[in-house]
Amino acid sequence: MTTHSPTKTAPTSGARPPRGALIVANPTAGTFQDTRLTELTELCRERLATVELRLTGGRGEATEVVRDALYGSGAGPAVDLVVAVGGDGTVREVVEGLTEAGRVPSAALFIAPFGTGNSGYRALWGRRPWQEALSAVLTGGEDRAMRRRLDLARLEQTGALVLLGACSGLVAQALATARTLPLTGHARYRRAYRETARSYVPYPGRVSVDGTVLHEGGTVLANVGGGRHRGGQYLLLPRSELDDGLLDVCVIGDEVAPANVPELTRDGAHLGHPGVHYGRGRRVTVERLDGRPLVFEHDGELQPERWDRMTLEVLPHALPAWSAPEADEDGPWRVRADRS
């Protein structure tokens, strides 16, 4: 199908190291440890003039903490770095606070990967240790860290912002399975994905990109984003760029056996298979056609089964964030002349 030409933004030139940080930490995240949080906080305090640490205690609290620090009555210019400590759900809440009322914040996001999937961190830093990445941000230098303006998406059904992407079908159903498993980290989602795939039944679906049907028929999953990886380890959108002003879409139809999908998506081997469709656009709608609710998630959060569709629209270049300046073996940024 015809797709839009990506509109890329250059990395911020001459970005200064941050001066003050707000650290927002979720102590219930999948791989959270007090010792790691202490290490992170001390690293910030060694380099920055001001550091505030806030622990969250419930759903939505991270959004309120960030919103108040940046835009509340007592807000000031001291905070120019917001560190999200937790998993992809915590990151999504922090992003909601950063982009309050559609504003582009002066503070930039850094993700500390203390959750289960940590797809957000991998999208920006690849496999670099978080200590190395944070040190690069705090000390500056464009050869080590770069401020970029990332795209977001808005979910029409709820108004929620989406950073990494949204997925229907198998990927979403595996999140429900994961809740029942006594595991942590990548192992938890890996096992859930495989177990769910063995008995998964494709649903009758349709996916449209900018008004043009990309796929209609039996659907194993439809992933819209965003980040290349889901669950921190499955390469569902190998061609995706986080700052091209477009949403990538991958649909796996029922020509592919669900049980084969986890292994195929480990390294992007699903592309090119019969029944796999890939597109790119500004507005994407995923529908279920039998009248039953669509099972879908975004940013690692399973959504209530209320709707038979999800629609996402891109918000180009809406979020300042720190990232690696260039790609590693499977990293986030392809080395291109137009990124200089």
C-alpha positions as CSV (number, residue, x, y, z in Angstrom):
1,M,0.0,0.0,0.0
2,T,1.0,3.6,-0.4
3,T,2.5,5.2,2.7
4,H,3.6,8.7,3.6
5,S,7.2,9.7,3.4
6,P,8.6,10.0,6.9
7,T,9.3,13.5,8.3
8,K,12.3,13.2,10.5
9,T,13.6,15.7,13.1
10,A,17.3,16.4,13.7
11,P,18.6,15.7,17.1
12,T,18.8,18.7,19.3
13,S,22.0,20.4,18.6
14,G,24.2,21.5,21.5
15,A,21.8,20.2,24.1
16,R,23.1,21.1,27.6
17,P,23.3,18.6,30.4
18,P,20.4,18.8,32.8
19,R,20.6,20.9,35.9
20,G,17.7,19.6,38.1
21,A,15.9,16.3,38.1
22,L,12.6,14.9,39.3
23,I,12.8,11.1,39.9
24,V,9.5,9.4,39.8
25,A,9.7,5.8,41.0
26,N,7.2,3.0,41.2
27,P,8.2,0.6,44.0
28,T,5.9,-2.1,42.7
29,A,7.5,-2.3,39.2
30,G,8.6,-5.8,38.1
31,T,12.4,-5.6,38.8
32,F,12.4,-2.7,41.2
33,Q,15.1,-2.8,44.0
34,D,15.8,-0.3,46.7
35,T,19.5,-0.6,46.1
36,R,19.2,0.2,42.4
37,L,17.0,3.3,43.2
38,T,19.6,4.4,45.7
39,E,22.4,4.0,43.1
40,L,20.4,6.0,40.6
41,T,19.5,8.8,43.0
42,E,23.1,9.2,44.2
43,L,24.3,9.3,40.6
44,C,22.0,12.2,39.9
45,R,22.9,14.0,43.1
46,E,26.6,13.9,42.3
47,R,26.0,15.8,39.0
48,L,22.9,18.0,39.5
49,A,22.1,21.0,41.5
50,T,18.7,19.8,42.6
51,V,17.2,16.3,42.8
52,E,13.7,15.4,44.1
53,L,12.7,11.8,44.6
54,R,9.0,10.9,44.6
55,L,7.7,7.3,45.2
56,T,4.3,6.6,43.7
57,G,1.6,4.6,45.5
58,G,-1.2,4.0,43.0
59,R,-2.4,4.1,39.5
60,G,-2.2,7.6,38.0
61,E,-0.1,9.1,40.8
62,A,3.0,9.4,38.6
63,T,1.1,11.6,36.2
64,E,0.0,13.9,39.0
65,V,3.5,14.2,40.5
66,V,5.0,15.2,37.2
67,R,2.2,17.6,36.3
68,D,2.4,19.4,39.6
69,A,6.2,19.7,39.4
70,L,6.2,21.1,35.9
71,Y,3.0,23.1,35.7
72,G,1.6,23.4,39.2
73,S,1.4,26.5,41.4
74,G,4.9,25.9,42.9
75,A,6.5,24.9,39.6
76,G,9.8,26.5,38.6
77,P,12.6,26.2,36.1
78,A,14.7,23.9,38.2
79,V,13.4,20.6,36.8
80,D,14.7,20.0,33.2
81,L,15.0,16.2,33.6
82,V,12.3,13.7,34.6
83,V,13.5,10.2,35.4
84,A,10.8,7.5,35.1
85,V,11.8,4.6,37.3
86,G,9.7,1.5,36.6
87,G,8.2,-0.4,33.7
88,D,6.4,0.7,30.6
89,G,3.2,1.5,32.5
90,T,5.0,3.9,34.8
91,V,6.7,5.5,31.7
92,R,3.3,6.1,30.1
93,E,2.0,7.8,33.2
94,V,5.0,10.1,33.4
95,V,4.6,11.0,29.7
96,E,1.0,12.0,30.4
97,G,2.2,14.4,33.1
98,L,5.0,15.8,30.9
99,T,2.7,16.6,28.0
100,E,-0.2,18.1,30.1
101,A,-2.8,19.7,27.9
102,G,-0.8,19.1,24.7
103,R,2.2,21.1,25.8
104,V,5.7,20.3,24.7
105,P,7.6,20.3,27.9
106,S,11.0,22.0,28.5
107,A,12.0,19.0,30.6
108,A,13.2,15.8,28.9
109,L,12.4,12.2,29.8
110,F,15.0,9.6,30.9
111,I,13.7,6.0,31.3
112,A,15.2,3.8,34.0
113,P,14.4,0.2,33.2
114,F,13.1,-1.3,36.4
115,G,10.0,-3.0,35.1
116,T,9.1,-6.3,33.5
117,G,9.3,-5.6,29.7
118,N,11.2,-2.3,29.6
119,S,10.4,-1.8,25.9
120,G,10.6,2.0,26.4
121,Y,14.2,1.9,27.6
122,R,15.2,-0.5,24.8
123,A,13.6,1.7,22.2
124,L,15.9,4.6,23.2
125,W,19.1,3.0,24.5
126,G,19.2,-0.5,23.0
127,R,21.1,-2.9,25.3
128,R,23.3,-0.3,27.0
129,P,23.4,-0.6,30.8
130,W,21.2,2.0,32.4
131,Q,24.1,3.4,34.5
132,E,26.0,4.1,31.4
133,A,23.1,5.8,29.7
134,L,22.2,8.0,32.7
135,S,25.9,9.0,33.2
136,A,26.0,10.0,29.5
137,V,22.9,12.2,30.0
138,L,24.2,13.8,33.2
139,T,27.6,14.7,31.8
140,G,26.5,15.8,28.3
141,G,28.3,15.4,25.0
142,E,26.5,14.5,21.8
143,D,28.7,11.5,21.2
144,R,27.2,9.8,24.2
145,A,23.6,11.1,24.6
146,M,21.1,13.1,22.6
147,R,17.9,15.0,23.2
148,R,15.3,14.0,20.6
149,R,11.6,14.9,20.0
150,L,9.6,11.7,20.0
151,D,6.3,11.0,18.4
152,L,3.3,10.0,20.5
153,A,-0.1,8.7,19.6
154,R,-3.5,9.5,21.1
155,L,-6.0,6.7,21.6
156,E,-9.4,8.0,20.4
157,Q,-11.4,5.8,22.7
158,T,-10.0,7.2,25.9
159,G,-7.8,10.2,25.0
160,A,-4.8,8.4,26.5
161,L,-1.3,9.1,25.2
162,V,0.6,6.1,23.7
163,L,4.4,6.0,23.6
164,L,5.5,2.5,22.6
165,G,2.4,1.4,20.8
166,A,-0.8,-0.6,21.0
167,C,-1.5,-4.1,20.1
168,S,-4.7,-6.3,19.7
169,G,-5.0,-10.0,19.9
170,L,-2.3,-12.4,21.0
171,V,0.1,-9.8,22.5
172,A,-2.6,-8.3,24.6
173,Q,-4.1,-11.6,25.7
174,A,-0.6,-12.7,26.8
175,L,-0.6,-9.8,29.4
176,A,-3.6,-11.5,31.1
177,T,-1.7,-14.8,31.2
178,A,1.3,-13.1,32.6
179,R,-0.6,-12.0,35.7
180,T,-1.0,-15.6,36.7
181,L,2.7,-16.6,36.4
182,P,5.1,-16.5,39.4
183,L,8.0,-15.0,37.4
184,T,9.5,-11.6,36.9
185,G,11.3,-9.7,34.1
186,H,11.5,-10.9,30.5
187,A,11.0,-14.5,31.5
188,R,7.5,-13.8,32.7
189,Y,6.2,-12.3,29.5
190,R,8.2,-14.8,27.3
191,R,6.4,-17.7,29.0
192,A,3.0,-16.0,28.9
193,Y,3.4,-15.2,25.2
194,R,4.2,-18.8,24.3
195,E,1.6,-20.4,26.5
196,T,-1.1,-18.0,25.1
197,A,-0.1,-18.7,21.5
198,R,-0.6,-22.5,21.8
199,S,-4.3,-22.2,22.2
200,Y,-5.0,-18.7,20.7
201,V,-7.9,-18.4,18.3
202,P,-7.6,-15.5,15.7
203,Y,-10.5,-13.0,15.7
204,P,-12.3,-11.6,12.6
205,G,-10.7,-8.2,12.1
206,R,-10.0,-5.2,9.9
207,V,-7.1,-2.7,10.0
208,S,-7.3,0.6,8.1
209,V,-4.4,3.1,7.7
210,D,-5.4,6.6,6.8
211,G,-8.7,5.3,5.5
212,T,-7.3,2.5,3.3
213,V,-7.8,-1.1,4.4
214,L,-4.5,-2.8,5.1
215,H,-6.0,-6.2,6.2
216,E,-9.4,-7.8,6.6
217,G,-10.0,-11.3,7.8
218,G,-8.7,-13.6,10.5
219,T,-6.3,-11.7,12.7
220,V,-3.7,-13.0,15.2
221,L,-2.5,-9.6,16.2
222,A,-2.3,-6.0,15.0
223,N,0.5,-3.9,16.4
224,V,0.6,-0.1,16.0
225,G,3.5,2.1,17.2
226,G,5.9,3.3,18.1
227,G,8.7,1.3,19.5
228,R,10.2,-1.6,17.5
229,H,10.0,-4.1,20.4
230,R,7.1,-5.3,22.6
231,G,7.6,-7.0,25.9
232,G,11.2,-5.8,25.7
233,Q,12.2,-8.7,23.4
234,Y,9.9,-9.2,20.5
235,L,10.7,-7.2,17.3
236,L,7.2,-6.6,16.0
237,L,7.9,-3.3,14.1
238,P,11.5,-3.6,12.7
239,R,11.1,-0.6,10.5
240,S,9.7,1.8,13.0
241,E,11.4,5.1,13.8
242,L,10.2,7.0,17.0
243,D,10.6,10.5,15.4
244,D,9.4,10.2,11.8
245,G,5.9,11.7,12.4
246,L,4.2,8.4,11.5
247,L,2.8,5.2,13.1
248,D,4.0,1.9,11.9
249,V,1.5,-1.0,11.6
250,C,2.1,-4.7,11.5
251,V,-0.8,-7.2,11.1
252,I,-0.4,-10.9,11.4
253,G,-3.3,-12.7,9.8
254,D,-4.5,-16.3,10.4
255,E,-2.3,-17.6,7.6
256,V,0.4,-17.7,10.3
257,A,-0.2,-20.3,13.0
258,P,-0.4,-18.4,16.4
259,A,1.9,-21.0,18.0
260,N,4.6,-19.9,15.6
261,V,4.3,-16.2,16.2
262,P,6.5,-15.9,19.4
263,E,9.5,-17.4,17.6
264,L,9.0,-15.5,14.4
265,T,8.7,-12.1,16.2
266,R,11.8,-12.6,18.2
267,D,13.9,-11.1,15.5
268,G,11.5,-9.8,12.9
269,A,11.4,-13.0,10.9
270,H,7.6,-12.6,10.5
271,L,8.0,-9.9,7.8
272,G,7.7,-11.4,4.4
273,H,5.5,-14.3,5.5
274,P,2.2,-14.8,3.7
275,G,-0.5,-13.1,5.8
276,V,1.8,-10.5,7.4
277,H,1.0,-6.9,6.4
278,Y,3.0,-3.8,7.1
279,G,2.1,-0.2,6.7
280,R,2.7,3.3,7.9
281,G,0.5,6.3,8.3
282,R,-0.9,9.0,10.6
283,R,-4.2,7.5,11.7
284,V,-4.8,3.7,12.3
285,T,-8.0,1.9,13.2
286,V,-8.1,-1.7,14.4
287,E,-11.6,-3.3,14.5
288,R,-13.2,-6.6,15.6
289,L,-16.0,-7.5,13.2
290,D,-18.1,-10.0,15.1
291,G,-19.6,-7.6,17.6
292,R,-17.4,-8.9,20.5
293,P,-15.0,-6.5,22.4
294,L,-11.5,-6.1,21.0
295,V,-8.8,-7.3,23.4
296,F,-6.0,-4.7,23.2
297,E,-3.3,-3.1,25.2
298,H,-1.1,0.0,25.0
299,D,2.3,0.5,26.6
300,G,2.0,-2.8,28.4
301,E,-1.4,-2.0,30.0
302,L,-4.4,-4.3,29.2
303,Q,-7.4,-2.1,28.4
304,P,-11.0,-2.8,29.6
305,E,-13.0,-4.8,27.1
306,R,-15.5,-2.1,26.2
307,W,-15.0,-1.3,22.5
308,D,-14.9,-3.3,19.2
309,R,-12.2,-1.0,17.9
310,M,-9.2,1.1,18.7
311,T,-8.1,4.2,16.8
312,L,-4.8,5.9,17.1
313,E,-3.6,9.2,15.7
314,V,0.0,10.3,15.7
315,L,1.1,13.4,17.6
316,P,4.4,14.2,15.8
317,H,7.5,15.3,17.8
318,A,5.6,15.8,21.0
319,L,8.0,14.5,23.7
320,P,11.6,15.5,24.4
321,A,13.6,12.5,25.6
322,W,17.2,11.5,26.0
323,S,18.5,8.6,23.9
324,A,21.6,7.0,22.5
325,P,23.0,9.2,19.7
326,E,23.4,6.2,17.3
327,A,22.3,2.6,17.0
328,D,24.0,-0.4,18.5
329,E,23.4,-3.9,17.1
330,D,19.7,-3.8,17.6
331,G,19.4,-0.2,18.9
332,P,16.8,2.5,18.3
333,W,18.4,4.8,15.8
334,R,19.5,3.9,12.3
335,V,22.6,5.7,11.3
336,R,21.5,7.9,8.4
337,A,23.0,11.0,6.7
338,D,19.8,13.0,7.4
339,R,20.2,12.5,11.2
340,S,23.4,14.5,11.4
